[in-house]
């Protein structure tokens, strides 16, 4: 019998996802200014969006077979 591992439940790009979260948190502390919110928000939002795009791309490239199985799951006929 095989044992359950939480490590196997994580997507293969979990390190990139973690780094993206850290970069976004740093961006919030460095760029986001409460007094000058909207201009500084756009910079912070751009950093977050870039991190999201990179994370999504890496996870998609590494998990293509799993994602394809999820998409085809609705095609199953009982």
N, C-alpha and C positions, 0 to 999 in steps of 0.2 A: 504494500500500500504506500502511496505517496503522501507526504505531509504537505499541509497548506503553508504557503509563504506569502506574506504581504508584499514582499519585494517583486514577486512575479505578477502581482496585480497592477503594478505601476506601468505606465506606458514607457516604451524604451527611450523616449526623449525626456524623461523626468528631470534629468540634471539641467537641461536647457530650460525647462519650465520653471525650475527652482531659481536659476540664475536670472530669468526674465522677471520673476517676482521681486528679487533683490534689487535689480537694476531699476525697476519701476518705483520701488520704495525709496531708493536713493534719489531718483529723479524728483519725487514728491518733496523730499526734504531740501534739495538743492534749488530746483527751478520754481516750484509753486510758491507764489507770494500772495498772501491773503489780501493785502492792500491793493495790489495790481493784479487782480485775479484772472481776468479773461486773457490778456496777452501771455501771462505766465502759464495759464492752464493749457493753452494751445501747444506750448513747448512740451509740457509734461504729457499731454495727451499723445503727441507725436512719438515721444519715446515709448510710451506704453503700447501704442499701436504697432510700432516697429517690433517691439519684443513679442507681441502677440502673433504677428505674421511669421516671424522667424520660428517661434515655438510651434505654431500650427504646421508649418512646412516640414520641420524636422520630424515631428510626431507622425505626420501623414506619410512621409517617405519611409519611416521605419515600421509603420503599422499598416501598410497597404492591404495585406491579406486579411487582417482582422476587420478593417473598415469595409472591405468588399463583402465579407461574410455578413456584417451587420446590415449593409444595404440590401443584400439578397435575402435576408431573413423574412421579409414580408412576402417574397415570392413563393415561400413554402406552402404547399397545399396539403391539408390533412386528409 
